[in-house]
Amino acid sequence: MAADRRSSWLKGVLDLLVLACLTEGESYGYEISKALAAAGLGEIKGGTLYPVLNRLEEAGLAVGEFRAAERGPGRRYYQLTDQGRRALVEQSASWLEFHTAVRTTLNSAQPGGTS
């Protein structure tokens, strides 16, 4: 049950998290997945991550470029657009407001919590 809950919570914020992973420059899918896992968000599989990257690209929030590799398969590298940076700032503020409301509500429900 807890894993199912966590998965549904993640779906609601994954686009925002992927945008955040692109703030330091360009990256590719596997690298983004590793960064999210290292942040404690669990394994994000390609079947979940790549549709997010495609959606961000279609919305003009990220741009992707395929590059051939000397060895192994090529990779598609993504980077934020100016519109993506603005969206990240706006959506982050909205998410943090929502997070505060949820946290306040949950804390007030705890023994000794305040209303």
MOPAC internal coordinates of N, CA, C and O (Angstrom, degrees):
PM7 1SCF
backbone

  N    0.0000 0     0.00 0     0.00 0    0    0    0
  C    1.4552 1     0.00 0     0.00 0    1    0    0
  C    1.5307 1   111.43 1     0.00 0    2    1    0
  O    1.2310 1   120.44 1   134.32 1    3    2    1
  N    1.3368 1   116.76 1   -45.68 1    3    2    1
  C    1.4656 1   119.95 1  -178.75 1    5    3    2
  C    1.5260 1   111.15 1   -62.19 1    6    5    3
  O    1.2310 1   120.14 1   139.41 1    7    6    5
  N    1.3363 1   117.33 1   -40.59 1    7    6    5
  C    1.4680 1   120.36 1   179.38 1    9    7    6
  C    1.5210 1   110.28 1   -65.28 1   10    9    7
  O    1.2310 1   120.11 1   141.36 1   11   10    9
  N    1.3319 1   117.40 1   -38.64 1   11   10    9
  C    1.4649 1   120.92 1   178.23 1   13   11   10
  C    1.5313 1   110.62 1   -63.25 1   14   13   11
  O    1.2310 1   120.43 1   136.78 1   15   14   13
  N    1.3197 1   116.78 1   -43.22 1   15   14   13
  C    1.4684 1   122.44 1   177.95 1   17   15   14
  C    1.5258 1   110.47 1   -60.61 1   18   17   15
  O    1.2310 1   121.34 1   131.25 1   19   18   17
  N    1.3123 1   115.04 1   -48.75 1   19   18   17
  C    1.4634 1   120.58 1  -177.98 1   21   19   18
  C    1.5236 1   110.51 1   -59.74 1   22   21   19
  O    1.2310 1   120.78 1   139.88 1   23   22   21
  N    1.3226 1   116.11 1   -40.12 1   23   22   21
  C    1.4557 1   121.16 1   179.39 1   25   23   22
  C    1.5282 1   111.00 1   -63.54 1   26   25   23
  O    1.2310 1   120.07 1   137.04 1   27   26   25
  N    1.3216 1   117.47 1   -42.96 1   27   26   25
  C    1.4645 1   119.60 1   179.83 1   29   27   26
  C    1.5276 1   111.00 1   -69.71 1   30   29   27
  O    1.2310 1   119.54 1   144.31 1   31   30   29
  N    1.3288 1   118.47 1   -35.69 1   31   30   29
  C    1.4618 1   120.81 1   175.78 1   33   31   30
  C    1.5214 1   110.25 1   -63.24 1   34   33   31
  O    1.2310 1   121.03 1   137.12 1   35   34   33
  N    1.3307 1   115.64 1   -42.88 1   35   34   33
  C    1.4608 1   121.09 1  -178.39 1   37   35   34
  C    1.5254 1   111.49 1   -62.85 1   38   37   35
  O    1.2310 1   120.52 1   139.49 1   39   38   37
  N    1.3291 1   116.61 1   -40.51 1   39   38   37
  C    1.4739 1   120.01 1   179.19 1   41   39   38
  C    1.5154 1   111.19 1   -57.97 1   42   41   39
  O    1.2310 1   120.42 1   145.71 1   43   42   41
  N    1.3307 1   116.80 1   -34.29 1   43   42   41
  C    1.4522 1   120.59 1  -178.81 1   45   43   42
  C    1.5173 1   114.41 1   -71.40 1   46   45   43
  O    1.2310 1   120.10 1   161.25 1   47   46   45
  N    1.3207 1   117.40 1   -18.75 1   47   46   45
  C    1.4631 1   120.17 1  -174.17 1   49   47   46
  C    1.5389 1   112.85 1  -127.71 1   50   49   47
  O    1.2310 1   120.04 1  -177.69 1   51   50   49
  N    1.3187 1   117.53 1     2.31 1   51   50   49
  C    1.4644 1   120.61 1  -174.55 1   53   51   50
  C    1.5279 1   112.61 1   -62.99 1   54   53   51
  O    1.2310 1   119.55 1   140.15 1   55   54   53
  N    1.3172 1   118.47 1   -39.85 1   55   54   53
  C    1.4682 1   119.75 1   178.44 1   57   55   54
  C    1.5320 1   110.31 1   -57.40 1   58   57   55
  O    1.2310 1   121.01 1   135.48 1   59   58   57
  N    1.3136 1   115.68 1   -44.52 1   59   58   57
  C    1.4614 1   121.35 1  -179.69 1   61   59   58
  C    1.5314 1   110.92 1   -64.28 1   62   61   59
  O    1.2310 1   120.53 1   138.16 1   63   62   61
  N    1.3298 1   116.59 1   -41.84 1   63   62   61
  C    1.4640 1   120.38 1   179.44 1   65   63   62
  C    1.5229 1   111.59 1   -64.84 1   66   65   63
  O    1.2310 1   120.31 1   141.73 1   67   66   65
  N    1.3279 1   117.01 1   -38.27 1   67   66   65
  C    1.4695 1   120.29 1   178.94 1   69   67   66
  C    1.5282 1   109.35 1   -66.92 1   70   69   67
  O    1.2310 1   120.31 1   137.88 1   71   70   69
  N    1.3291 1   117.00 1   -42.12 1   71   70   69
  C    1.4656 1   119.04 1   175.79 1   73   71   70
  C    1.5284 1   110.22 1   -57.92 1   74   73   71
  O    1.2310 1   120.67 1   136.82 1   75   74   73
  N    1.3291 1   116.32 1   -43.18 1   75   74   73
  C    1.4644 1   120.66 1  -179.97 1   77   75   74
  C    1.5253 1   111.48 1   -62.02 1   78   77   75
  O    1.2310 1   119.98 1   146.06 1   79   78   77
  N    1.3263 1   117.64 1   -33.94 1   79   78   77
  C    1.4694 1   121.23 1   179.05 1   81   79   78
  C    1.5233 1   111.90 1   -68.17 1   82   81   79
  O    1.2310 1   120.44 1   162.18 1   83   82   81
  N    1.3181 1   116.77 1   -17.82 1   83   82   81
  C    1.4642 1   120.22 1  -177.15 1   85   83   82
  C    1.5280 1   113.02 1   -97.54 1   86   85   83
  O    1.2310 1   119.91 1  -174.20 1   87   86   85
  N    1.3244 1   117.78 1     5.80 1   87   86   85
  C    1.4645 1   119.83 1  -176.67 1   89   87   86
  C    1.5188 1   113.06 1   -71.54 1   90   89   87
  O    1.2310 1   119.99 1   155.32 1   91   90   89
  N    1.3202 1   117.63 1   -24.68 1   91   90   89
  C    1.4689 1   120.64 1  -177.57 1   93   91   90
  C    1.5232 1   112.41 1   -89.76 1   94   93   91
  O    1.2310 1   120.14 1  -176.66 1   95   94   93
  N    1.3187 1   117.33 1     3.34 1   95   94   93
  C    1.4535 1   120.70 1  -178.70 1   97   95   94
  C    1.5101 1   110.17 1   129.78 1   98   97   95
  O    1.2310 1   120.99 1    12.60 1   99   98   97
  N    1.3097 1   115.71 1  -167.40 1   99   98   97
  C    1.4580 1   119.71 1  -175.69 1  101   99   98
  C    1.5214 1   112.19 1   -74.66 1  102  101   99
  O    1.2310 1   121.70 1   -23.77 1  103  102  101
  N    1.3303 1   114.35 1   156.23 1  103  102  101
  C    1.4511 1   120.72 1   179.90 1  105  103  102
  C    1.5247 1   108.34 1  -156.94 1  106  105  103
  O    1.2310 1   120.69 1   -13.75 1  107  106  105
  N    1.3111 1   116.29 1   166.25 1  107  106  105
  C    1.4565 1   120.99 1   177.05 1  109  107  106
  C    1.5249 1   108.90 1  -120.19 1  110  109  107
  O    1.2310 1   120.82 1   -12.50 1  111  110  109
  N    1.3164 1   116.04 1   167.50 1  111  110  109
  C    1.4525 1   122.34 1  -171.01 1  113  111  110
  C    1.5120 1   115.81 1   -50.67 1  114  113  111
  O    1.2310 1   119.90 1   128.46 1  115  114  113
  N    1.3151 1   117.79 1   -51.54 1  115  114  113
  C    1.4634 1   120.68 1  -176.92 1  117  115  114
  C    1.5221 1   111.10 1   -62.96 1  118  117  115
  O    1.2310 1   120.54 1   141.37 1  119  118  117
  N    1.3224 1   116.57 1   -38.63 1  119  118  117
  C    1.4621 1   121.66 1   178.96 1  121  119  118
  C    1.5398 1   110.54 1   -65.64 1  122  121  119
  O    1.2310 1   120.34 1   139.62 1  123  122  121
  N    1.3277 1   116.95 1   -40.38 1  123  122  121
  C    1.4655 1   121.56 1   177.28 1  125  123  122
  C    1.5215 1   109.33 1   -63.92 1  126  125  123
  O    1.2310 1   120.59 1   135.46 1  127  126  125
  N    1.3207 1   116.48 1   -44.54 1  127  126  125
  C    1.4626 1   121.56 1   179.43 1  129  127  126
  C    1.5298 1   110.86 1   -59.09 1  130  129  127
  O    1.2310 1   120.47 1   136.53 1  131  130  129
  N    1.3301 1   116.71 1   -43.47 1  131  130  129
  C    1.4702 1   120.82 1   178.55 1  133  131  130
  C    1.5274 1   111.16 1   -64.14 1  134  133  131
  O    1.2310 1   120.04 1   139.86 1  135  134  133
  N    1.3207 1   117.53 1   -40.14 1  135  134  133
  C    1.4643 1   121.10 1   179.83 1  137  135  134
  C    1.5263 1   110.54 1   -64.14 1  138  137  135
  O    1.2310 1   120.22 1   139.06 1  139  138  137
  N    1.3208 1   117.19 1   -40.94 1  139  138  137
  C    1.4629 1   120.74 1   179.23 1  141  139  138
  C    1.5253 1   110.64 1   -67.35 1  142  141  139
  O    1.2310 1   120.36 1   140.07 1  143  142  141
  N    1.3197 1   116.92 1   -39.93 1  143  142  141
  C    1.4703 1   120.71 1   177.44 1  145  143  142
  C    1.5260 1   110.28 1   -63.99 1  146  145  143
  O    1.2310 1   120.45 1   137.54 1  147  146  145
  N    1.3339 1   116.74 1   -42.46 1  147  146  145
  C    1.4622 1   120.87 1  -179.95 1  149  147  146
  C    1.5329 1   111.48 1   -64.78 1  150  149  147
  O    1.2310 1   120.61 1   153.63 1  151  150  149
  N    1.3234 1   116.44 1   -26.37 1  151  150  149
  C    1.4651 1   121.00 1   178.34 1  153  151  150
  C    1.5307 1   111.84 1   -79.22 1  154  153  151
  O    1.2310 1   120.58 1   176.64 1  155  154  153
  N    1.3451 1   116.49 1    -3.36 1  155  154  153
  C    1.4601 1   120.10 1   178.40 1  157  155  154
  C    1.5127 1   114.63 1    94.21 1  158  157  155
  O    1.2310 1   120.25 1  -165.01 1  159  158  157
  N    1.3190 1   117.13 1    14.99 1  159  158  157
  C    1.4589 1   120.78 1  -176.56 1  161  159  158
  C    1.5268 1   113.24 1   -94.34 1  162  161  159
  O    1.2310 1   120.33 1  -176.84 1  163  162  161
  N    1.3111 1   116.97 1     3.16 1  163  162  161
  C    1.4570 1   120.40 1   179.13 1  165  163  162
  C    1.5158 1   111.67 1    82.84 1  166  165  163
  O    1.2310 1   121.58 1     0.10 1  167  166  165
  N    1.3219 1   114.59 1  -179.90 1  167  166  165
  C    1.4608 1   120.93 1  -178.20 1  169  167  166
  C    1.5240 1   110.06 1   -79.49 1  170  169  167
  O    1.2310 1   120.99 1   -55.59 1  171  170  169
  N    1.3258 1   115.71 1   124.41 1  171  170  169
  C    1.4579 1   121.76 1   175.42 1  173  171  170
  C    1.5230 1   106.10 1  -104.84 1  174  173  171
  O    1.2310 1   120.99 1   -69.12 1  175  174  173
  N    1.3095 1   115.70 1   110.88 1  175  174  173
  C    1.4652 1   119.93 1  -176.33 1  177  175  174
  C    1.5264 1   111.07 1   -77.45 1  178  177  175
  O    1.2310 1   121.68 1   -20.97 1  179  178  177
  N    1.3249 1   114.39 1   159.03 1  179  178  177
  C    1.4568 1   121.12 1  -179.25 1  181  179  178
  C    1.5137 1   113.31 1   -56.50 1  182  181  179
  O    1.2310 1   120.24 1   143.71 1  183  182  181
  N    1.3266 1   117.14 1   -36.29 1  183  182  181
  C    1.4611 1   121.01 1   179.93 1  185  183  182
  C    1.5139 1   113.04 1   -65.17 1  186  185  183
  O    1.2310 1   120.58 1   162.24 1  187  186  185
  N    1.3173 1   116.49 1   -17.76 1  187  186  185
  C    1.4679 1   122.16 1   175.63 1  189  187  186
  C    1.5274 1   110.19 1   -98.62 1  190  189  187
  O    1.2310 1   120.58 1   136.91 1  191  190  189
  N    1.3226 1   116.49 1   -43.09 1  191  190  189
  C    1.4592 1   121.33 1  -173.63 1  193  191  190
  C    1.5269 1   113.44 1   -71.99 1  194  193  191
  O    1.2310 1   119.90 1   134.49 1  195  194  193
  N    1.3278 1   117.80 1   -45.51 1  195  194  193
  C    1.4631 1   119.15 1  -174.13 1  197  195  194
  C    1.5223 1   113.84 1   -66.20 1  198  197  195
  O    1.2310 1   118.96 1   144.17 1  199  198  197
  N    1.3297 1   119.58 1   -35.83 1  199  198  197
  C    1.4757 1   117.83 1   172.66 1  201  199  198
  C    1.5324 1   112.47 1   -62.07 1  202  201  199
  O    1.2310 1   120.16 1   145.70 1  203  202  201
  N    1.3353 1   117.30 1   -34.30 1  203  202  201
  C    1.4666 1   120.90 1   176.58 1  205  203  202
  C    1.5272 1   109.37 1   -64.20 1  206  205  203
  O    1.2310 1   120.52 1   132.13 1  207  206  205
  N    1.3256 1   116.60 1   -47.87 1  207  206  205
  C    1.4691 1   120.30 1   179.70 1  209  207  206
  C    1.5277 1   110.80 1   -61.06 1  210  209  207
  O    1.2310 1   120.19 1   139.04 1  211  210  209
  N    1.3199 1   117.25 1   -40.96 1  211  210  209
  C    1.4714 1   120.50 1   177.52 1  213  211  210
  C    1.5244 1   111.07 1   -63.16 1  214  213  211
  O    1.2310 1   120.56 1   137.67 1  215  214  213
  N    1.3295 1   116.54 1   -42.33 1  215  214  213
  C    1.4627 1   121.55 1   179.48 1  217  215  214
  C    1.5267 1   110.63 1   -62.89 1  218  217  215
  O    1.2310 1   120.48 1   137.03 1  219  218  217
  N    1.3312 1   116.68 1   -42.97 1  219  218  217
  C    1.4613 1   120.76 1   178.97 1  221  219  218
  C    1.5240 1   111.11 1   -64.28 1  222  221  219
  O    1.2310 1   121.14 1   141.78 1  223  222  221
  N    1.3155 1   115.43 1   -38.22 1  223  222  221
  C    1.4669 1   119.95 1   179.02 1  225  223  222
  C    1.5276 1   110.41 1   -68.10 1  226  225  223
  O    1.2310 1   120.30 1   135.06 1  227  226  225
  N    1.3178 1   117.02 1   -44.94 1  227  226  225
  C    1.4721 1   120.93 1   179.34 1  229  227  226
  C    1.5217 1   111.53 1   -62.68 1  230  229  227
  O    1.2310 1   120.22 1   147.50 1  231  230  229
  N    1.3195 1   117.19 1   -32.50 1  231  230  229
  C    1.4664 1   121.75 1   179.74 1  233  231  230
  C    1.5300 1   112.15 1   -80.23 1  234  233  231
  O    1.2310 1   120.15 1   174.43 1  235  234  233
  N    1.3282 1   117.32 1    -5.57 1  235  234  233
  C    1.4618 1   120.60 1  -179.66 1  237  235  234
  C    1.5191 1   113.77 1    80.48 1  238  237  235
  O    1.2310 1   120.36 1  -165.32 1  239  238  237
  N    1.3330 1   116.92 1    14.68 1  239  238  237
  C    1.4622 1   120.93 1  -178.50 1  241  239  238
  C    1.5231 1   112.17 1   -90.04 1  242  241  239
  O    1.2310 1   120.82 1   159.30 1  243  242  241
  N    1.3206 1   116.03 1   -20.70 1  243  242  241
  C    1.4683 1   122.27 1   177.56 1  245  243  242
  C    1.5198 1   107.37 1  -142.92 1  246  245  243
  O    1.2310 1   121.49 1   -22.39 1  247  246  245
  N    1.2994 1   114.76 1   157.61 1  247  246  245
  C    1.4590 1   120.30 1   175.88 1  249  247  246
  C    1.5178 1   107.44 1  -127.61 1  250  249  247
  O    1.2310 1   120.75 1   -41.51 1  251  250  249
  N    1.3198 1   116.18 1   138.49 1  251  250  249
  C    1.4558 1   120.93 1  -178.94 1  253  251  250
  C    1.5172 1   111.40 1  -115.62 1  254  253  251
  O    1.2310 1   121.63 1   -30.14 1  255  254  253
  N    1.3212 1   114.49 1   149.86 1  255  254  253
  C    1.4671 1   120.86 1   178.86 1  257  255  254
  C    1.5232 1   108.25 1  -140.68 1  258  257  255
  O    1.2310 1   120.82 1   -54.86 1  259  258  257
  N    1.3292 1   116.04 1   125.14 1  259  258  257
  C    1.4609 1   120.59 1   178.45 1  261  259  258
  C    1.5249 1   109.09 1   -81.25 1  262  261  259
  O    1.2310 1   121.41 1   -44.70 1  263  262  261
  N    1.3320 1   114.92 1   135.30 1  263  262  261
  C    1.4717 1   120.33 1   177.11 1  265  263  262
  C    1.5167 1   108.81 1  -130.55 1  266  265  263
  O    1.2310 1   121.65 1   -48.36 1  267  266  265
  N    1.3101 1   114.45 1   131.64 1  267  266  265
  C    1.4579 1   120.00 1   175.80 1  269  267  266
  C    1.5275 1   108.61 1   -71.11 1  270  269  267
  O    1.2310 1   121.08 1   -30.67 1  271  270  269
  N    1.3032 1   115.53 1   149.33 1  271  270  269
  C    1.4683 1   120.84 1   179.00 1  273  271  270
  C    1.5239 1   108.70 1  -108.06 1  274  273  271
  O    1.2310 1   120.83 1   -28.09 1  275  274  273
  N    1.3282 1   116.01 1   151.91 1  275  274  273
  C    1.4621 1   119.98 1   177.09 1  277  275  274
  C    1.5234 1   110.50 1   -64.70 1  278  277  275
  O    1.2310 1   121.34 1   139.77 1  279  278  277
  N    1.3301 1   115.05 1   -40.23 1  279  278  277
  C    1.4630 1   120.72 1   176.95 1  281  279  278
  C    1.5132 1   107.70 1  -128.46 1  282  281  279
  O    1.2310 1   120.52 1   -40.60 1  283  282  281
  N    1.2935 1   116.62 1   139.40 1  283  282  281
  C    1.4574 1   121.48 1   177.99 1  285  283  282
  C    1.5177 1   111.78 1    79.99 1  286  285  283
  O    1.2310 1   121.38 1     4.64 1  287  286  285
  N    1.3100 1   114.96 1  -175.36 1  287  286  285
  C    1.4599 1   119.25 1  -177.15 1  289  287  286
  C    1.5253 1   112.18 1   -72.18 1  290  289  287
  O    1.2310 1   120.77 1   -24.65 1  291  290  289
  N    1.3175 1   116.12 1   155.35 1  291  290  289
  C    1.4539 1   120.77 1   175.76 1  293  291  290
  C    1.5223 1   109.98 1   -70.41 1  294  293  291
  O    1.2310 1   121.05 1    -8.65 1  295  294  293
  N    1.3099 1   115.59 1   171.35 1  295  294  293
  C    1.4633 1   121.12 1  -179.33 1  297  295  294
  C    1.5219 1   109.56 1  -133.16 1  298  297  295
  O    1.2310 1   121.64 1   -28.72 1  299  298  297
  N    1.3135 1   114.46 1   151.28 1  299  298  297
  C    1.4573 1   120.66 1   173.34 1  301  299  298
  C    1.5262 1   107.22 1   -99.10 1  302  301  299
  O    1.2310 1   120.68 1   -62.23 1  303  302  301
  N    1.3146 1   116.30 1   117.77 1  303  302  301
  C    1.4587 1   122.78 1   179.50 1  305  303  302
  C    1.5260 1   109.30 1   -96.45 1  306  305  303
  O    1.2310 1   121.11 1   -42.59 1  307  306  305
  N    1.3202 1   115.49 1   137.41 1  307  306  305
  C    1.4544 1   121.90 1  -178.19 1  309  307  306
  C    1.5177 1   109.89 1  -117.25 1  310  309  307
  O    1.2310 1   121.06 1   -31.84 1  311  310  309
  N    1.3278 1   115.58 1   148.16 1  311  310  309
  C    1.4516 1   120.67 1   172.00 1  313  311  310
  C    1.5198 1   108.80 1  -145.34 1  314  313  311
  O    1.2310 1   121.25 1   -24.08 1  315  314  313
  N    1.3325 1   115.22 1   155.92 1  315  314  313
  C    1.4572 1   120.82 1   179.55 1  317  315  314
  C    1.5204 1   110.76 1   -70.14 1  318  317  315
  O    1.2310 1   121.13 1   -33.53 1  319  318  317
  N    1.3112 1   115.45 1   146.47 1  319  318  317
  C    1.4552 1   121.19 1   168.46 1  321  319  318
  C    1.5239 1   107.28 1   -93.89 1  322  321  319
  O    1.2310 1   120.10 1    -8.21 1  323  322  321
  N    1.3187 1   117.41 1   171.79 1  323  322  321
  C    1.4641 1   120.02 1   175.27 1  325  323  322
  C    1.5260 1   109.85 1   -59.53 1  326  325  323
  O    1.2310 1   120.60 1   139.67 1  327  326  325
  N    1.3219 1   116.45 1   -40.33 1  327  326  325
  C    1.4662 1   120.95 1   177.77 1  329  327  326
  C    1.5326 1   110.12 1   -62.59 1  330  329  327
  O    1.2310 1   120.31 1   142.23 1  331  330  329
  N    1.3256 1   117.02 1   -37.77 1  331  330  329
  C    1.4578 1   121.54 1   178.01 1  333  331  330
  C    1.5200 1   111.74 1   -65.74 1  334  333  331
  O    1.2310 1   120.18 1   141.38 1  335  334  333
  N    1.3179 1   117.27 1   -38.62 1  335  334  333
  C    1.4729 1   120.78 1   177.44 1  337  335  334
  C    1.5287 1   110.66 1   -64.44 1  338  337  335
  O    1.2310 1   120.82 1   137.02 1  339  338  337
  N    1.3398 1   116.04 1   -42.98 1  339  338  337
  C    1.4699 1   119.45 1   178.16 1  341  339  338
  C    1.5243 1   110.62 1   -64.16 1  342  341  339
  O    1.2310 1   120.65 1   136.72 1  343  342  341
  N    1.3285 1   116.37 1   -43.28 1  343  342  341
  C    1.4691 1   120.58 1   179.48 1  345  343  342
  C    1.5218 1   110.54 1   -62.09 1  346  345  343
  O    1.2310 1   120.13 1   140.22 1  347  346  345
  N    1.3196 1   117.37 1   -39.78 1  347  346  345
  C    1.4632 1   121.23 1   179.12 1  349  347  346
  C    1.5274 1   111.04 1   -61.38 1  350  349  347
  O    1.2310 1   120.34 1   135.45 1  351  350  349
  N    1.3177 1   116.96 1   -44.55 1  351  350  349
  C    1.4659 1   121.09 1   179.44 1  353  351  350
  C    1.5309 1   109.92 1   -62.62 1  354  353  351
  O    1.2310 1   120.50 1   131.05 1  355  354  353
  N    1.3358 1   116.66 1   -48.95 1  355  354  353
  C    1.4746 1   121.11 1  -177.53 1  357  355  354
  C    1.5303 1   111.37 1   -65.14 1  358  357  355
  O    1.2310 1   120.70 1   132.12 1  359  358  357
  N    1.3320 1   116.27 1   -47.88 1  359  358  357
  C    1.4633 1   119.88 1  -177.26 1  361  359  358
  C    1.5252 1   111.67 1   -69.76 1  362  361  359
  O    1.2310 1   120.07 1   147.58 1  363  362  361
  N    1.3242 1   117.48 1   -32.42 1  363  362  361
  C    1.4690 1   120.44 1   176.65 1  365  363  362
  C    1.5189 1   110.17 1   -63.31 1  366  365  363
  O    1.2310 1   120.52 1   136.26 1  367  366  365
  N    1.3240 1   116.61 1   -43.74 1  367  366  365
  C    1.4632 1   120.64 1   179.16 1  369  367  366
  C    1.5298 1   109.99 1   -61.91 1  370  369  367
  O    1.2310 1   120.30 1   136.75 1  371  370  369
  N    1.3264 1   117.03 1   -43.25 1  371  370  369
  C    1.4664 1   120.69 1   178.91 1  373  371  370
  C    1.5205 1   111.10 1   -64.04 1  374  373  371
  O    1.2310 1   120.65 1   136.52 1  375  374  373
  N    1.3292 1   116.36 1   -43.48 1  375  374  373
  C    1.4617 1   120.10 1   179.89 1  377  375  374
  C    1.5298 1   110.79 1   -62.88 1  378  377  375
  O    1.2310 1   120.31 1   136.96 1  379  378  377
  N    1.3206 1   117.01 1   -43.04 1  379  378  377
  C    1.4639 1   120.36 1  -178.70 1  381  379  378
  C    1.5319 1   111.39 1   -65.48 1  382  381  379
  O    1.2310 1   119.93 1   144.02 1  383  382  381
  N    1.3284 1   117.74 1   -35.98 1  383  382  381
  C    1.4656 1   120.67 1   173.97 1  385  383  382
  C    1.5230 1   110.37 1   -62.62 1  386  385  383
  O    1.2310 1   120.90 1   134.23 1  387  386  385
  N    1.3262 1   115.89 1   -45.77 1  387  386  385
  C    1.4660 1   121.32 1   179.30 1  389  387  386
  C    1.5378 1   109.94 1   -62.01 1  390  389  387
  O    1.2310 1   120.65 1   134.54 1  391  390  389
  N    1.3321 1   116.36 1   -45.46 1  391  390  389
  C    1.4578 1   121.99 1   179.26 1  393  391  390
  C    1.5272 1   110.60 1   -58.23 1  394  393  391
  O    1.2310 1   120.39 1   136.84 1  395  394  393
  N    1.3231 1   116.86 1   -43.16 1  395  394  393
  C    1.4603 1   121.00 1   179.11 1  397  395  394
  C    1.5182 1   111.09 1   -62.00 1  398  397  395
  O    1.2310 1   120.45 1   136.88 1  399  398  397
  N    1.3247 1   116.75 1   -43.12 1  399  398  397
  C    1.4699 1   120.70 1   179.01 1  401  399  398
  C    1.5281 1   110.89 1   -63.33 1  402  401  399
  O    1.2310 1   120.32 1   136.76 1  403  402  401
  N    1.3325 1   116.99 1   -43.24 1  403  402  401
  C    1.4670 1   120.76 1   178.71 1  405  403  402
  C    1.5188 1   110.01 1   -64.52 1  406  405  403
  O    1.2310 1   120.40 1   132.57 1  407  406  405
  N    1.3150 1   116.84 1   -47.43 1  407  406  405
  C    1.4699 1   121.28 1  -178.82 1  409  407  406
  C    1.5292 1   111.27 1   -60.84 1  410  409  407
  O    1.2310 1   120.33 1   136.33 1  411  410  409
  N    1.3146 1   116.97 1   -43.67 1  411  410  409
  C    1.4662 1   121.30 1   178.70 1  413  411  410
  C    1.5219 1   110.61 1   -60.94 1  414  413  411
  O    1.2310 1   120.93 1   134.90 1  415  414  413
  N    1.3151 1   115.82 1   -45.10 1  415  414  413
  C    1.4762 1   120.21 1   179.47 1  417  415  414
  C    1.5185 1   111.36 1   -63.72 1  418  417  415
  O    1.2310 1   120.16 1   134.70 1  419  418  417
  N    1.3216 1   117.31 1   -45.30 1  419  418  417
  C    1.4609 1   120.43 1  -179.79 1  421  419  418
  C    1.5273 1   111.70 1   -66.67 1  422  421  419
  O    1.2310 1   120.26 1   139.19 1  423  422  421
  N    1.3220 1   117.11 1   -40.81 1  423  422  421
  C    1.4676 1   120.10 1   179.26 1  425  423  422
  C    1.5173 1   110.95 1   -64.14 1  426  425  423
  O    1.2310 1   119.96 1   143.52 1  427  426  425
  N    1.3264 1   117.68 1   -36.48 1  427  426  425
  C    1.4736 1   119.67 1  -179.73 1  429  427  426
  C    1.5276 1   111.47 1   -70.37 1  430  429  427
  O    1.2310 1   120.32 1   160.19 1  431  430  429
  N    1.3201 1   117.00 1   -19.81 1  431  430  429
  C    1.4718 1   120.74 1   179.61 1  433  431  430
  C    1.5302 1   112.42 1   -86.23 1  434  433  431
  O    1.2310 1   120.23 1   169.45 1  435  434  433
  N    1.3336 1   117.17 1   -10.55 1  435  434  433
  C    1.4700 1   121.81 1  -179.15 1  437  435  434
  C    1.5323 1   109.67 1   -79.52 1  438  437  435
  O    1.2310 1   120.08 1   -30.00 1  439  438  437
  N    1.3284 1   117.45 1   150.00 1  439  438  437
  C    1.4669 1   119.93 1   174.71 1  441  439  438
  C    1.5213 1   109.92 1   -54.98 1  442  441  439
  O    1.2310 1   120.74 1   -53.14 1  443  442  441
  N    1.2984 1   116.19 1   126.86 1  443  442  441
  C    1.4513 1   120.65 1  -179.40 1  445  443  442
  C    1.5194 1   113.06 1    85.09 1  446  445  443
  O    1.2310 1   120.76 1   178.78 1  447  446  445
  N    1.3495 1   116.16 1    -1.22 1  447  446  445
  C    1.4647 1   120.02 1   179.67 1  449  447  446
  C    1.5175 1   111.02 1   -72.52 1  450  449  447
  O    1.2310 1   121.08 1   -15.97 1  451  450  449
  N    1.3133 1   115.54 1   164.03 1  451  450  449
  C    1.4553 1   120.02 1   179.57 1  453  451  450
  C    1.5070 1   109.28 1  -105.63 1  454  453  451
  O    1.2310 1   120.45 1   -29.54 1  455  454  453
  N    1.2963 1   116.74 1   150.46 1  455  454  453
  C    1.4655 1   121.72 1  -179.92 1  457  455  454
  C    1.4875 1   112.25 1   -87.24 1  458  457  455
  O    1.2310 1   120.10 1   180.00 1  459  458  457

